[in-house]
Structure formats: C-alpha cells, structure tokens
Amino acid sequence: MASRLGLFQDLHVACKALACLGASMAVPCVAGLAAETGDYSGENPPLCAVGTSAAGRGLYVKKPILQREVILKDVAVVDSVCPQERIQKVFSTRPPELSRAQREPIWGMVTNFVYLLQDVPGHVNLSEAANQEGAEMRARRRRLELFDAFYRPQLQDAKSNLYKLHAQEMHEAMDPTFQQSVASDVVADLLTVVRLDAHIVRKEGGMNGLGLFFWLHLANHSCCPNAFFHTHTQGGSAQATLYALRPLASGEEVCISYVDGQTLLSPVQVRRRIIQNQFGFLCVCSRCREESREANETP
C-alpha cells in the first residue's frame, strides 16, 4: 500500500511532489506582478480557450506560454467584498454579529449576490431596461450569464443537505423585502457553487474573503499542476491572476491545484480521499495514476 511505500522512498515521485508544492509556495513571490498587467475587463481571455477533456470542461492555452507568464486576469463574478452596513441591511431580520460576518465571508458573498439580483439604488433594473445597453447594464448581464455557467453537478451527500439548511437559515434572516424576491433555493444554489468553485481571496492585514472567478474555475485540478494563481482585492472587487508554473505548449491544458501544499505532499490515497470529500470527484491526474499503479491500488 502507498502508506508503506512512502512518498519519498521513490526519488522520482518525491521530486514531482516538491515541484507541485512549489505551486503554492510561488504565489507570494509573484504577488507584485498582478498590478503590472492591468485590469481584466471580464471578456474572453485572449490567451485561452475553453475545451473538453475526460475531466469535462477545461482551460487551454492558444499559444506557447513562458514560465511565470500571465495566462489570464479575472474579476470575480460575485465576491465577499462588502461593507458591513450592506450586510446588515440585507439580513435585517436576524443580522449576523460583526465578528461572525468578518469570520464567515459567505455573508458578504450572499449579500452581493442578492444586490446583483435586486432593483436597488446603484443597480439597473433588468425588467425595465430591456432597451438600455449602457456599460453597467452590459456588465450586469454578463455577470449573471457567467454565474449561470458555473460548474454545478447534482451532489447528493451530507454536505449538500447541510448547505441547504444553511441557505434556509440565511434566507430566514433576510429582510422581508429581499426574502420575497430571492428564494431560498436560489441561495442554496449560490452556496453550492461557492462550495465547488469559489477561491480564497487574500487580504493583507484582514480576514480572507471569497471570490467566484469564472475563467479561473475552468482550470481543472492536477496534483502536479502547471499553473498557479494569486488573488487580491482592488477597487472594491476581488481579482485573480493566473500564471504559468512552467513553460506551456500551444494547446496544452492549464491545470492548478485545488488543495494546499501539505495535501500535495501526501500519499495518493490520502490526496484522493481529501479531493473526493471536498470536491466530489476522484482525481485521475497523471501523478495519481502513476502513484496508484506503483502502490498497486485501483486507479
């Protein structure tokens, strides 16, 4: 079994594992590059295309990419960057304590999503603006289209039921005006998408937040990734930059790690169990298949 084999008994496997760990360690080293490439407008990234593989939809580069070159920049469709006053307004029936709202970024995420769907000051009313195609209207339409296109398989597990209960709790805490226009099922759908697709947004000197990045979420997982990303907040929104961990050939799929460095250094059966429990799929990346064969496990 892999537990007896040990990850570092095979030097070849050990070197691959350390290279994978470098993906998470490299992020702070290039954090400053994010501001140098300019903001990404939300349109299709020029260097990437969406394709299909055995893992489903994936992200592929359209030209050769150098190591540490920016593959794409992405702005969150929905994020948790939200003033406390707005959270209190949406959840006026049973507002969360300040410490809880700061500790649990999902409150800000749900608040921003509710505002995206509402006819509130500062937002365009979709039902009355069919012929209005200003910049704000187009951006809002685009955000809603991208949110609908996020990966959301039908999972039936204990966590799914907990998320539904949490969505019901949050819905009951909303102001009656928002309750009438945003159903509990809509909140549950958002929580499901967050569970499967959200990325942590790093904040200097504060609690980490969450962001739903459409193009970044298309990058499939690998336990030996060829790309890594950095997230930050700028201008009141969450942004992400995706970098090449090594040179990429034209047409190559872009893969990131969904798990932390410690998990990447774990034996294959541990990694697979963690990924299965957290993301709902069995990892069959090249590294897992190779280590599984070496450990005489079923691939």
Stockholm file with secondary structure:
# STOCKHOLM 1.0

chainA/1-299         MASRLGLFQDLHVACKALACLGASMAVPCVAGLAAETGDYSGENPPLCAVGTSAAGRGLYVKKPILQREVILKDVAVVDSVCPQERIQKVFSTRPPELSRAQREPIWGMVTNFVYLLQDVPGHVNLSEAANQEGAEMRARRRRLELFDAFYRPQLQDAKSNLYKLHAQEMHEAMDPTFQQSVASDVVADLLTVVRLDAHIVRKEGGMNGLGLFFWLHLANHSCCPNAFFHTHTQGGSAQATLYALRPLASGEEVCISYVDGQTLLSPVQVRRRIIQNQFGFLCVCSRCREESREANETP
#=GR chainA/1-299 SS CHHHHCTTSSHHHHHHHHHHHHHHHHGGGGGGGGGGSCCCCSSCCTTEEEEEETTEEEEEESSCBCTTCEEEEEECSEESCCCHHHHHHHTCSSCCCHHHHHHCTHHHHHHHHHHHHSCCTTSCCGGGCTTCCCHHHHHHHHHHHHHHTSCCCCCCSHHHHHHHHHHHHHHHTSCHHHHHHSCHHHHHHHHHHHHHHCEEECCTTSCCEEEECHHHHTSEECSSCSEEEEEEEETTEEEEEEEESSCBCTTCEEEECSSCHHHHTSCHHHHHHHHHHHHSSCCCCHHHHHHHHHTTCCC
#=GC SS_cons         CHHHHCTTSSHHHHHHHHHHHHHHHHGGGGGGGGGGSCCCCSSCCTTEEEEEETTEEEEEESSCBCTTCEEEEEECSEESCCCHHHHHHHTCSSCCCHHHHHHCTHHHHHHHHHHHHSCCTTSCCGGGCTTCCCHHHHHHHHHHHHHHTSCCCCCCSHHHHHHHHHHHHHHHTSCHHHHHHSCHHHHHHHHHHHHHHCEEECCTTSCCEEEECHHHHTSEECSSCSEEEEEEEETTEEEEEEEESSCBCTTCEEEECSSCHHHHTSCHHHHHHHHHHHHSSCCCCHHHHHHHHHTTCCC
//
